[in-house]
Amino acid sequence: MKKKLTQEQINELLKTLKVRFEKNMNRHKDLKWEKIQQKLEASPEKVWSLYEMETTEGEPDVVEYNKKTDEYSFTDCSPESPKRRSLCYDYLAWDTRKANKPESNVIDKAKEMGIELLTEEQYRSLQELGKFDQKTSSWIKTPSQVRELGGALFCDRRYNTVFTYHNGADSYYAARGFRGILKV
């Protein structure tokens, strides 16, 4: 897989991210785009991951800054689950599925993109910044004790409430994708 962007792709992505950043200041009060852009320009592999998030319509934006680690967290902020859907949870679930296997799985897709799945806590924090997944749902990082029993977790927002649900890890739906997080 090619993990290199042209300068034109980089410039276009940075422009898009900056416009989104400035349009949604409620997500990152007191942060300055210039500092974030400097960190991005020093990390081409992170820019590539953001490009992947963007091209799958994740609309990544900065949602947190960690002073201790000096890291900015970009999260998929698209109103509905990004266009990386119809995926079962992980390779084991995909591999054991006998019929109608989906194209891939969430864990491998996130790893290919260089991002992590949101935890339930991160998903709930994102929902404090807006209303997401009102028509779709998103797989989240599943605790090993649930996964070992064949299940996986996903979340959505219905009735102005954030719900966490379970499903067989081998299930997949056209309206269920995943949201990722990237620390820069």
QUISULRA-V992498 format. One record per backbone hydrogen bond with DSSP energy under -1.0 kcal/mol. CO is the residue of the C=O (numbers start at 1). NH is the residue of the N-H. E is the energy in kcal/mol with one decimal. If there is no record, write none. Layout:
BEGIN
co->CO nh->NH e->E
co->CO nh->NH e->E
END
This chain:
BEGIN
co->6 nh->10 e->-2.3
co->7 nh->11 e->-2.7
co->8 nh->12 e->-2.3
co->9 nh->13 e->-2.4
co->10 nh->14 e->-2.8
co->11 nh->15 e->-2.1
co->12 nh->16 e->-2.4
co->13 nh->17 e->-3.0
co->14 nh->18 e->-2.3
co->15 nh->19 e->-2.4
co->16 nh->20 e->-2.4
co->17 nh->21 e->-2.7
co->18 nh->22 e->-2.7
co->19 nh->23 e->-1.9
co->20 nh->24 e->-1.3
co->24 nh->27 e->-2.1
co->25 nh->28 e->-1.3
co->28 nh->31 e->-1.7
co->32 nh->36 e->-1.3
co->33 nh->37 e->-3.1
co->34 nh->38 e->-2.0
co->35 nh->39 e->-1.8
co->36 nh->40 e->-2.4
co->37 nh->41 e->-2.9
co->38 nh->42 e->-1.2
co->40 nh->43 e->-1.8
co->43 nh->47 e->-1.8
co->44 nh->48 e->-2.1
co->45 nh->49 e->-1.7
co->46 nh->50 e->-2.4
co->47 nh->51 e->-2.3
co->48 nh->52 e->-2.1
co->49 nh->53 e->-2.3
co->50 nh->54 e->-2.7
co->51 nh->55 e->-2.9
co->52 nh->56 e->-1.1
co->53 nh->58 e->-2.7
co->54 nh->57 e->-1.9
co->56 nh->83 e->-2.4
co->58 nh->77 e->-1.1
co->58 nh->78 e->-1.5
co->59 nh->77 e->-1.2
co->61 nh->75 e->-2.6
co->64 nh->73 e->-2.7
co->66 nh->70 e->-1.6
co->66 nh->71 e->-1.4
co->71 nh->66 e->-3.0
co->72 nh->184 e->-3.1
co->73 nh->63 e->-2.9
co->74 nh->182 e->-2.6
co->75 nh->61 e->-1.9
co->79 nh->133 e->-2.7
co->82 nh->84 e->-2.1
co->88 nh->106 e->-2.6
co->89 nh->107 e->-2.1
co->90 nh->94 e->-2.3
co->91 nh->95 e->-3.6
co->92 nh->96 e->-2.1
co->104 nh->88 e->-1.3
co->105 nh->109 e->-2.1
co->106 nh->110 e->-2.7
co->107 nh->111 e->-2.1
co->108 nh->112 e->-2.7
co->109 nh->113 e->-1.8
co->110 nh->115 e->-2.5
co->116 nh->181 e->-2.2
co->118 nh->141 e->-3.0
co->119 nh->123 e->-2.5
co->120 nh->124 e->-2.6
co->121 nh->125 e->-2.2
co->122 nh->126 e->-2.4
co->123 nh->127 e->-2.0
co->126 nh->129 e->-2.0
co->133 nh->157 e->-2.5
co->137 nh->177 e->-2.1
co->138 nh->155 e->-2.4
co->143 nh->146 e->-1.1
co->143 nh->147 e->-2.3
co->144 nh->148 e->-3.0
co->146 nh->151 e->-1.9
co->147 nh->150 e->-2.2
co->150 nh->169 e->-2.5
co->152 nh->167 e->-1.9
co->153 nh->140 e->-2.3
co->154 nh->165 e->-3.3
co->155 nh->138 e->-2.5
co->156 nh->163 e->-2.6
co->158 nh->161 e->-1.9
co->161 nh->158 e->-2.4
co->163 nh->156 e->-1.6
co->165 nh->154 e->-1.6
co->167 nh->152 e->-2.0
co->168 nh->171 e->-2.1
co->169 nh->89 e->-2.9
co->173 nh->86 e->-1.7
co->173 nh->176 e->-1.6
co->175 nh->137 e->-2.2
co->176 nh->86 e->-1.1
co->177 nh->139 e->-3.1
co->179 nh->118 e->-1.6
co->180 nh->76 e->-1.8
co->181 nh->116 e->-2.2
co->182 nh->74 e->-3.2
END
